[in-house]
């Protein structure tokens, strides 16, 4: 496993860097920058949920978004949205295996988790 990870990481970093280079830094800061507050957290959470990838792309992408102007709380919302929402995993795995009722209930109780985690992270980052 570690040999596979070592081989994948450089390509994931390259893909994340290329992706963030396609979007101007001012756009990233304007959408999910430190000053975007709750709106930026919602945008970041939805963007994270729409990212069809595993951790080998999502974490390098989060790192490069942060280095190009995204706020810390927004990055927490992005990663939590990727983890909790995962729209592609819901369609491919959760609905077929767990059914509509369970999926709807899980989505309903977890819909605000990425935003809540971003808000808590923002408070913690201010204290540190």
C-alpha positions in Angstrom: 0.0 0.0 0.0 2.7 2.5 0.9 4.5 2.0 -2.5 1.2 2.7 -4.2 0.6 5.8 -2.2 4.1 7.1 -2.9 3.5 6.6 -6.6 0.1 8.4 -6.6 1.0 11.5 -4.4 3.1 13.3 -7.0 0.4 13.0 -9.7 -2.3 14.1 -7.2 -0.3 17.1 -6.2 0.3 18.0 -9.9 -3.4 17.6 -10.7 -4.4 19.7 -7.7 -1.9 22.4 -8.7 -3.0 22.4 -12.3 -6.7 22.7 -11.2 -6.0 25.7 -9.0 -3.9 27.4 -11.7 -6.9 27.3 -14.0 -8.8 29.4 -11.5 -7.4 32.9 -10.7 -6.4 33.4 -7.0 -8.8 36.4 -6.8 -11.7 34.1 -7.7 -10.7 31.5 -5.0 -10.3 34.2 -2.4 -13.6 35.8 -3.5 -15.6 32.6 -3.2 -14.0 30.7 -0.3 -11.5 33.2 1.2 -11.2 34.0 4.9 -13.6 37.0 4.6 -16.4 35.0 2.9 -17.7 33.7 6.2 -20.8 31.4 6.2 -21.4 31.9 2.4 -17.8 30.7 1.7 -18.3 27.7 3.9 -21.5 26.7 2.1 -19.8 27.1 -1.3 -16.7 25.1 -0.1 -18.9 22.3 1.4 -20.9 21.9 -1.8 -17.8 22.0 -3.9 -16.2 19.3 -1.6 -19.3 17.2 -1.9 -19.2 17.4 -5.7 -15.5 16.4 -5.9 -15.5 12.8 -7.4 -12.2 11.6 -5.9 -10.6 10.0 -3.0 -8.2 11.4 -0.5 -5.3 11.3 -2.9 -6.8 14.3 -4.8 -9.1 16.0 -2.3 -6.4 16.7 0.3 -3.8 18.0 -2.1 -6.5 20.1 -3.7 -7.5 21.5 -0.3 -3.8 22.3 0.4 -3.4 24.2 -2.9 -6.7 26.0 -2.4 -5.5 27.1 1.0 -2.2 28.3 -0.4 -4.0 30.3 -3.1 -6.4 32.2 -0.8 -9.0 29.9 0.7 -9.8 30.5 4.4 -9.0 27.8 7.0 -12.6 27.5 8.1 -13.7 27.2 4.5 -11.1 24.4 3.9 -12.5 22.5 6.9 -16.0 22.9 5.3 -14.6 21.7 2.0 -13.0 18.6 3.4 -16.1 17.8 5.6 -18.4 18.3 2.6 -16.2 15.9 0.6 -16.4 13.4 3.4 -20.1 13.8 4.4 -21.9 14.8 1.1 -19.9 12.8 -1.4 -22.6 13.1 -4.0 -21.0 10.6 -6.4 -20.7 7.9 -3.6 -24.3 8.4 -2.7 -25.4 7.7 -6.3 -23.0 4.8 -6.9 -22.9 3.1 -3.5 -25.3 4.3 -0.9 -28.6 4.4 -2.8 -28.2 1.0 -4.4 -26.9 -0.7 -1.2 -28.7 1.1 1.6 -31.9 2.3 -0.2 -33.7 5.6 -0.6 -35.1 5.8 2.9 -31.8 5.3 4.8 -30.0 7.6 2.4 -32.6 10.4 2.8 -32.5 10.1 6.6 -28.7 10.1 6.7 -28.5 13.1 4.3 -31.2 15.0 6.4 -29.3 14.6 9.7 -25.9 15.4 8.2 -26.7 18.3 5.9 -25.4 21.0 8.2 -22.3 19.1 9.5 -19.8 20.7 7.0 -21.0 24.2 7.8 -21.1 23.5 11.6 -17.5 22.1 11.5 -16.4 25.1 9.5 -17.9 27.5 12.0 -16.3 25.6 15.0 -13.0 25.5 13.2 -13.2 29.3 12.5 -13.7 30.0 16.2 -10.9 27.7 17.1 -8.5 29.3 14.6 -9.4 32.7 16.0 -8.4 31.5 19.5 -5.1 30.0 18.4 
